[in-house]
Amino acid sequence: MYTPLANKYRPQKFADVVGQDVAVKILTKAILKDRVGHSILFTGTRGVGKTTLARILAKTLRCENRQPNEYEPCGKCESCLNFSKDSQIDVIEIDAASNTGVDDVREIIESCRYKPTTGKYKIFIIDEVHMLSKSAFNALLKTLEEPPEHVKFLMATTEIFKIPETILSRVLRFDLKNVDSVLISQYLSTVCNRENISVGAEALSLVARFANGSIRDSLSILDQILNVADNNSLSAEQVREILCVSDDSDLLELFSLIMSSNLKDSVEKYREIISNEVAAKAVLTRLMDFVYFVTCVKTNLKITDKTLPEESENELRKIAQNTSLSSLSRIWQMLVKGADELKICDRQEIALEMLIIRIIYASHLPDLDEFLKKLTADSFSVSEDRDINSQTSESTSLLAEAMKSFPNAKLK
């Protein structure tokens, strides 16, 4: 029976966890000092290791062979073996999405009264804890604050803002970050080596970028594209075709045309890209990457995006020389708004094309402050013998005409 890569390579010890060094360091130190909190909450986006860390911590706390100077589970004792088989009696994993009511929480509270059949701790892992109802949270408050010594609560959520403050104040919180795309590429390379599959660095970089910081998503995507691998090898072109993303050179050419305000060629290039079954969302995301990179160059900030090849970086540096920060700021705001529009629009390809047209129209408009200063200076330079009423009327007309370019602007 085939096992998906996301399940097959799920970390079984802290050393296998990728991209969460801070959380792993705190947890392992707490284990060594026997200072593990009674209620711990892991939060972050999907696929970054919340439930995985909770399971590894539970496995470690119940390991029968672990020595005081060790923080990894042995993987060989009866407890560890039962954990691998999902047959641990004293580790109760609950899906809060399907057990949302106060009656479900009362069962947990009742179960807390009884000591574990073996080992030191009875552990409750509550996944998607934000799905609990308000009454369920209230019922859990007292037990969460002062549980019996033999009980640990390990919780995970993707929507921390839905959890009441009264709960947050009673737990030790770990905010897990999205995994860097370079780390994901390196991890996928290790997986491919174990699977005896030849995949180039460029192809893995595309998968890592498309996963948006999620290890699980990256493995699921790799699983999908490996179905079309010929002779256990996979090219970057095959990855682009499956993920519906375009070559960076085409997208970079489109970005260059947009920044040079070349409307006709920009639209034609965009239509050419889309005609190759490239997703509009993928085009928009890459344009945002380019704007971010150019902004970092203009402001001499450290560039954190490691997904651009060297030739693309050189081209973007050239574009940065002829672009103002105000233009980049306007373009970024329009791209962010366009991303929201794409979510609710059935015709995403047309929506993005219209967005490109708007960007080209607005990206090189002058700053409002500079325009008004120039307008004020020009109005006072009018000949002194001109009728003051005529002068005021002309300035008012010029200002009204100028404000048409800034419909949302307000004068004080």
C-alpha positions in Angstrom: 0.0 0.0 0.0 1.4 3.4 -1.0 2.2 5.9 1.7 2.1 9.6 0.8 5.4 11.4 1.2 3.8 13.8 3.7 3.0 10.8 6.0 6.1 8.8 5.2 8.5 11.6 6.1 6.7 13.1 9.0 9.3 13.8 11.7 9.5 11.3 14.5 12.0 13.3 16.7 13.0 16.9 17.3 16.1 16.6 15.1 14.0 15.9 12.1 11.9 19.1 12.4 12.7 21.6 9.7 12.7 25.4 10.1 11.4 25.7 13.7 14.8 25.9 15.5 13.6 28.4 18.2 10.6 26.3 19.2 12.7 23.1 19.2 15.4 24.7 21.3 12.9 25.9 23.9 11.1 22.6 24.1 14.3 20.4 24.3 15.7 22.7 27.0 12.5 22.5 29.0 12.6 18.7 28.7 16.1 18.5 30.0 15.3 20.8 32.9 11.9 19.0 33.6 10.1 22.4 33.1 7.6 21.4 30.4 4.4 23.4 30.9 1.1 21.7 31.6 -0.7 23.6 28.8 1.1 24.3 25.5 -0.4 25.9 22.3 1.3 25.7 18.9 0.1 28.2 16.3 1.0 28.9 12.7 -0.1 28.4 9.1 -0.9 25.0 7.7 1.9 22.4 7.3 4.6 24.1 9.4 4.8 21.4 12.2 2.2 22.3 14.9 0.7 18.8 15.4 4.0 17.2 14.6 5.8 19.0 17.5 2.9 18.2 19.8 3.2 14.5 19.0 7.0 14.4 19.3 6.7 16.2 22.7 4.1 13.7 23.9 6.2 10.8 22.6 9.3 12.1 24.4 7.4 12.7 27.7 6.1 9.1 27.7 9.3 7.4 26.5 10.3 4.6 29.0 14.0 4.5 28.1 14.8 8.2 27.9 17.5 9.3 30.3 17.5 12.6 32.3 20.2 14.1 30.0 18.3 13.2 26.8 15.4 14.9 25.0 14.7 12.6 22.1 12.4 9.5 22.3 14.2 6.2 22.0 11.7 4.9 19.4 12.2 1.3 20.7 10.3 1.0 24.0 6.8 -0.2 24.2 5.4 3.3 24.6 7.2 4.6 21.5 6.2 1.6 19.5 2.6 2.0 20.5 2.8 5.6 19.6 4.0 4.8 16.1 1.0 2.4 15.8 -1.5 5.0 17.0 -2.4 2.7 19.9 -1.3 4.8 22.8 -4.0 4.5 25.5 -2.8 7.5 27.5 -2.2 9.9 24.6 -5.7 11.1 23.5 -5.7 13.0 20.2 -8.9 15.0 19.7 -10.0 16.8 16.5 -11.8 19.9 17.8 -13.4 20.5 14.4 -15.6 17.5 15.0 -15.8 17.7 18.8 -16.8 21.2 19.4 -19.4 21.1 22.2 -19.3 21.4 25.9 -20.2 17.7 26.3 -17.0 16.8 24.5 -14.9 18.9 26.9 -16.7 17.4 29.9 -15.5 14.0 28.8 -12.0 15.3 28.7 -12.3 16.8 32.2 -13.7 13.5 33.5 -10.9 11.6 31.9 -8.3 13.9 33.6 -9.4 12.5 37.0 -7.8 9.1 36.2 -4.1 8.5 36.2 -2.3 7.0 33.1 -2.2 3.2 32.9 1.5 3.4 32.3 4.1 6.1 32.4 4.1 9.4 34.1 1.7 11.5 32.0 -1.7 11.3 30.4 -1.5 13.7 27.4 -4.4 15.3 25.5 -3.5 16.6 22.0 -6.3 19.0 20.8 -6.0 19.8 17.1 -7.7 22.9 15.6 -8.6 24.0 19.1 -10.1 27.3 17.8 -13.1 25.3 16.6 -14.3 24.7 20.2 -17.5 26.6 21.1 -17.5 29.4 23.6 -19.2 27.3 26.2 -16.6 24.5 25.6 -13.8 27.0 26.1 -15.4 28.2 29.4 -15.8 24.6 30.6 -12.1 23.9 29.9 -10.8 27.1 31.6 -10.4 25.8 35.2 -8.9 22.4 34.2 -6.5 24.1 31.7 -5.3 26.5 34.4 -4.8 23.9 37.2 -4.8 20.4 35.7 -3.8 17.3 37.7 0.0 16.8 37.9 -0.3 13.8 35.6 -2.0 15.7 32.8 -0.5 17.7 29.9 -2.6 19.6 27.3 -0.9 20.1 23.9 -3.0 22.2 21.5 -2.6 23.4 17.9 -4.4 26.0 15.9 -4.2 27.9 12.6 -6.5 30.8 13.7 -5.1 32.1 17.0 -7.4 35.2 16.9 -10.4 32.9 17.4 -9.2 31.7 20.8 -10.4 33.6 23.9 -7.9 35.7 25.8 -8.8 33.8 28.9 -7.4 30.6 27.3 -4.3 32.3 25.9 -3.4 33.6 29.3 -3.3 30.1 30.7 -1.0 28.4 28.1 2.6 28.5 26.9 2.4 29.7 23.3 4.7 28.9 20.4 4.3 30.8 17.2 5.7 28.7 14.4 6.9 30.5 11.3 6.7 29.7 7.7 9.7 27.7 6.6 12.2 29.4 4.3 12.1 28.3 0.7 15.8 27.5 0.7 15.3 25.1 3.6 12.4 23.5 1.9 14.4 23.0 -1.3 17.2 21.3 0.7 14.7 19.1 2.5 13.0 18.0 -0.7 16.4 17.2 -2.2 17.1 14.9 0.8 13.7 13.2 0.3 14.3 12.7 -3.5 17.7 11.1 -2.7 16.0 8.7 -0.4 13.4 7.9 -3.0 16.1 7.5 -5.7 14.6 10.2 -7.8 16.6 12.7 -9.8 15.2 16.2 -9.6 17.2 19.4 -10.5 17.7 22.3 -8.1 15.5 24.6 -10.3 12.6 22.2 -10.2 12.8 21.8 -6.4 13.1 25.6 -6.0 9.8 25.9 -7.9 8.1 23.4 -5.7 9.4 25.1 -2.6 8.2 28.5 -3.8 4.8 27.2 -4.6 4.5 25.6 -1.1 4.5 29.1 0.5 6.4 28.0 3.6 4.6 24.8 4.2 6.7 21.6 4.5 3.6 19.4 4.2 2.4 21.2 1.1 5.8 20.9 -0.5 5.7 17.1 0.0 2.2 16.9 -1.3 3.2 18.9 -4.4 6.2 16.7 -4.9 4.0 13.6 -4.6 1.8 15.0 -7.3 4.5 15.8 -9.8 6.4 12.6 -9.3 3.5 10.8 -10.9 4.7 12.1 -14.3 8.4 11.5 -13.7 10.1 9.6 -16.5 12.8 7.1 -15.5 12.8 8.5 -11.9 13.8 11.9 -13.2 12.0 15.2 -13.3 12.7 18.4 -15.1 11.9 22.0 -14.2 9.8 22.3 -17.4 7.6 19.4 -16.2 7.2 21.1 -12.8 6.1 24.3 -14.5 3.6 22.5 -16.6 2.0 20.7 -13.6 2.0 23.7 -11.3 0.8 26.1 -14.1 3.7 28.5 -13.5 5.7 30.4 -16.1 9.4 30.6 -16.7 10.9 33.5 -14.7 12.4 35.0 -17.9 8.9 35.5 -19.3 7.5 37.0 -16.1 10.6 39.2 -15.8 10.0 40.5 -19.3 6.4 41.3 -18.4 7.5 43.1 -15.3 10.0 45.2 -17.3 7.3 46.2 -19.8 4.9 47.2 -17.0 7.6 49.3 -15.3 8.4 51.0 -18.6 4.6 51.8 -19.0 4.4 49.9 -22.3 0.7 49.1 -22.3 0.3 47.3 -25.6 3.4 45.1 -25.3 2.6 44.4 -21.6 -0.9 43.1 -22.4 0.4 41.0 -25.3 3.1 39.5 -23.2 0.7 38.7 -20.4 -1.8 37.1 -22.8 1.1 35.0 -24.2 2.0 33.8 -20.7 -1.6 33.0 -19.8 -2.2 31.1 -23.1 0.4 28.5 -21.8 -2.1 27.5 -19.1 -0.2 29.6 -16.4 -2.4 30.5 -13.5 -3.2 34.2 -13.0 -2.5 33.8 -9.3 1.0 32.5 -10.0 1.7 35.5 -12.3 0.5 38.0 -9.7 2.5 36.3 -6.9 5.7 36.5 -8.9 5.1 40.2 -9.8 4.8 40.9 -6.1 8.2 39.1 -5.6 9.7 41.4 -8.2 8.3 44.6 -6.6 9.6 43.5 -3.2 13.1 42.8 -4.6 13.3 46.1 -6.4 12.1 47.9 -3.3 14.8 46.3 -1.2 17.4 47.4 -3.8 16.1 51.0 -3.8 16.2 51.2 0.0 19.5 49.2 0.5 17.7 46.7 2.7 18.7 43.1 3.1 17.0 40.9 0.5 15.3 37.9 2.2 13.8 36.4 -1.0 16.2 33.6 -2.1 14.0 32.3 -4.9 15.5 34.5 -7.7 18.3 33.3 -10.0 21.3 35.5 -10.4 20.4 36.7 -13.9 16.9 37.8 -12.7 18.5 39.7 -9.9 20.8 41.6 -12.2 17.9 42.6 -14.5 15.8 43.7 -11.5 18.7 45.9 -10.3 18.7 47.6 -13.6 14.9 48.3 -13.4 15.5 49.7 -9.9 17.7 52.4 -11.2 14.8 54.0 -13.2 12.0 53.4 -10.7 11.0 55.6 -7.8 9.9 54.4 -4.3 6.6 56.2 -4.6 5.8 54.2 -7.8 6.8 50.9 -6.2 4.6 51.7 -3.2 1.6 52.4 -5.4 2.2 49.3 -7.5 2.5 47.1 -4.3 -0.8 48.5 -3.0 -2.5 47.8 -6.3 -1.1 44.2 -6.4 -2.3 43.5 -2.9 -5.7 44.8 -3.7 -5.6 42.8 -6.9 -4.9 39.6 -5.0 -8.1 40.1 -3.0 -10.0 40.7 -6.3 -8.7 37.5 -7.8 -10.2 35.5 -4.9 -13.8 36.6 -5.7 -13.5 36.9 -9.4 -14.6 34.0 -11.7 -12.5 35.5 -14.6 -9.2 35.7 -12.9 -7.2 36.1 -16.2 -9.2 39.1 -17.3 -9.1 40.6 -13.7 -5.3 40.4 -13.8 -5.1 41.9 -17.2 -7.3 44.9 -16.1 -5.0 45.2 -13.0 -1.9 45.4 -15.3 -3.6 48.2 -17.3 -4.4 50.1 -14.0 -0.9 49.7 -12.8 0.6 51.1 -16.0 -1.7 54.1 -15.9 -1.1 54.9 -12.2 2.5 53.8 -11.5 4.2 57.0 -12.9 1.7 59.6 -11.7 3.5 62.3 -9.7 3.3 62.4 -5.9 0.4 64.5 -4.7 2.5 66.5 -2.3 5.0 67.5 -5.0 2.3 68.3 -7.5 0.5 70.6 -5.0 3.7 72.4 -4.1 4.5 73.0 -7.8 0.9 74.1 -8.4 1.1 76.5 -5.5 4.5 77.9 -6.7 3.1 78.4 -10.2 0.0 80.2 -9.0 2.1 82.8 -7.1 4.4 83.4 -10.1 1.5 84.8 -12.2 2.0 88.4 -13.2 1.1 90.9 -10.5 -1.0 93.0 -12.8 -3.4 90.2 -13.5 -6.8 90.5 -11.9 -6.7 88.6 -8.5 -10.1 87.1 -9.2 -8.9 85.7 -12.5 -5.8 84.4 -10.9 -7.8 82.6 -8.1 -10.2 81.2 -10.7 -7.4 79.8 -12.8 -5.7 78.2 -9.8 -8.9 76.6 -8.7 -9.5 75.1 -12.1 -6.0 73.8 -12.3 -6.3 72.2 -8.8 -9.7 70.6 -9.7 -8.2 69.1 -12.9 -5.2 67.8 -10.9 -7.4 66.2 -8.3 -9.0 64.0 -10.9 -5.9 61.9 -10.8 -6.2 61.5 -7.1 -9.9 60.7 -6.4 -9.2 59.5 -2.8 -7.1 62.5 -1.8 -8.3 65.0 0.8 -7.1 68.5 1.3 -6.9 70.0 4.8 
